Amino acid sequence: MSETLTFADIRDAHERIRPFIKRTPVLTSERLDAAVGASLFFKCENFQEAGAFKSRGACNAVFSLTDEEAATGVVTHSSGNHAAALARAAQLRGITAHIVMPAGAAQSKVQNVGHYGGWITFCEPNLTAREAACARVSKQTGATIVHPFDDLRVAAGQGTATIELLEDMPDLDLILCPVGGGGLLSGTAVAAKAIHPGIRVIGVEPELANDVQQSFRAGRRISIPTPATIADGLRTNCTGEKNFPLIQQHVDDIVTVSEEAIVAAMRAVWDALHMVIEPSAAVPYAALLEKRVPLTGQRIGLIVTGGNADLDKLPWLKA
C-alpha cells in the first residue's frame, strides 16, 4: 500500500473484502425529506455485519496481513464497533483478536465483541490508557496492532461504502459523514472525489467532540480532553495523523451538532424508517435538522454508520 490513501487502494479493498461484508441498502423517506427540504439517501451501514461500517476496514486490515503477521493475532483499542468488527474479521481468518475497551463501554458493544470471540481487556476511559493497554498486549502476545482509525488499510476499507453509495446514487450533490478519528471520512472523501470530482463531502461531529473541526480550521491537529458526548463512537481526542492530510485535501467542511439534535435525529429515523441507529450514526441527519449545511434542492447521501445502540438506554426514553 502507498504512503497515502488512493482510490486504487479503496478499489482493491472492495475486491478483498467483498466475500466478508454485506452490500448495505440505500433507503429513502419522504417524511425525512420533507422535514429538511432536501432529497436524502441513507447508506445503511447499521445493517452491515457486526452492525457497523467498521467491518469494512477491519476485514481489509486483517486480510491484508501476511500469514506471518497474522499468526500472532491482532490487537486494538476501541469503544465498541471497531472492536467487534476486528474480532469478527479475526474469527473469519482463524486468528486471535485482543480487544482493549474502555470501562463503561455500551453493554451491547461489549456483548458484540464477545459474540465474535474477542479477548477483552478493560481500561480507564481515556486515550492514554487505551493506547498503553494496547501496546502492552501487543508486546506480551506479538499481536499486530490494527488502529481503530489511523491505519490506511482501515481507511481504505471504510471508503468502500462510498463506492457502493455512488454506484446506487450517482448524482448526489453532497455526502455527509460522521467523523471521529477520521478513518471513515478520509476514505469517504478520497472515494467520492475520485468518482465524482464535483461532489461535496462534509464531516459532521458533536459540538462536545469538535477536535476535527478545530483542526480543520487551524490547519493543524488539535487535541481535546475526552469528550462527554452521547455519541460514544466519536469520543476521540485528536484526528488521526495519517487521516488529517487526506481530510485537509479532500473534505470541503466540518460542521458540528448539538446533543439535543443527535437525540432528535435518532428518534426521527426510528419514527420514519423504523430502525434504531446509534448516536454516532445520527449526526449527519442532526446536521440537517440544525441547518448546518445548504439544503434547498440538494441530493444528499448520509453514511449511517451503525446500529449498535443499547436498547435499554435509548436517550429519548429518559423524558
VENRA-V509668 format. One record per residue. N is the residue number from 1. PHI is phi as a letter, one per 30 degrees, with the letter a starting at -180 (* if undefined). Layout:
# VENRA-V509668
N	PHI
N	PHI
This chain:
# VENRA-V509668
1	*
2	d
3	d
4	b
5	c
6	c
7	d
8	d
9	d
10	d
11	d
12	d
13	d
14	d
15	d
16	d
17	c
18	e
19	d
20	c
21	b
22	c
23	d
24	d
25	d
26	c
27	c
28	b
29	a
30	e
31	d
32	d
33	e
34	d
35	d
36	c
37	i
38	b
39	c
40	c
41	b
42	c
43	d
44	d
45	d
46	d
47	c
48	d
49	e
50	i
51	i
52	a
53	e
54	e
55	d
56	d
57	d
58	d
59	d
60	d
61	d
62	d
63	d
64	d
65	d
66	d
67	e
68	d
69	d
70	d
71	e
72	c
73	i
74	b
75	b
76	a
77	b
78	a
79	d
80	l
81	d
82	d
83	e
84	d
85	d
86	d
87	d
88	d
89	d
90	d
91	d
92	d
93	d
94	i
95	b
96	d
97	c
98	c
99	b
100	c
101	b
102	d
103	e
104	j
105	e
106	e
107	e
108	d
109	d
110	d
111	d
112	d
113	d
114	d
115	e
116	c
117	i
118	d
119	c
120	c
121	c
122	c
123	b
124	d
125	d
126	b
127	d
128	d
129	d
130	d
131	d
132	d
133	d
134	d
135	d
136	d
137	d
138	d
139	d
140	d
141	c
142	i
143	d
144	d
145	d
146	c
147	d
148	d
149	b
150	c
151	b
152	d
153	d
154	d
155	d
156	d
157	d
158	d
159	d
160	d
161	d
162	d
163	e
164	d
165	e
166	d
167	d
168	d
169	b
170	d
171	c
172	d
173	c
174	a
175	c
176	c
177	b
178	d
179	b
180	c
181	d
182	j
183	d
184	d
185	d
186	d
187	d
188	d
189	d
190	d
191	d
192	d
193	d
194	d
195	d
196	b
197	e
198	d
199	d
200	c
201	b
202	b
203	d
204	b
205	b
206	d
207	e
208	d
209	b
210	c
211	d
212	d
213	d
214	e
215	d
216	d
217	d
218	d
219	i
220	a
221	d
222	c
223	c
224	b
225	d
226	e
227	d
228	c
229	d
230	d
231	d
232	d
233	d
234	c
235	d
236	c
237	c
238	a
239	e
240	d
241	d
242	d
243	d
244	e
245	d
246	d
247	d
248	e
249	d
250	c
251	c
252	d
253	a
254	b
255	b
256	b
257	b
258	d
259	d
260	d
261	d
262	d
263	d
264	d
265	d
266	e
267	d
268	d
269	d
270	d
271	d
272	c
273	c
274	h
275	b
276	d
277	c
278	d
279	e
280	d
281	d
282	d
283	d
284	d
285	d
286	e
287	d
288	d
289	d
290	c
291	h
292	d
293	b
294	d
295	c
296	e
297	i
298	d
299	c
300	b
301	c
302	b
303	d
304	d
305	d
306	a
307	b
308	d
309	d
310	d
311	d
312	d
313	b
314	d
315	d
316	d
317	d
318	d
319	d
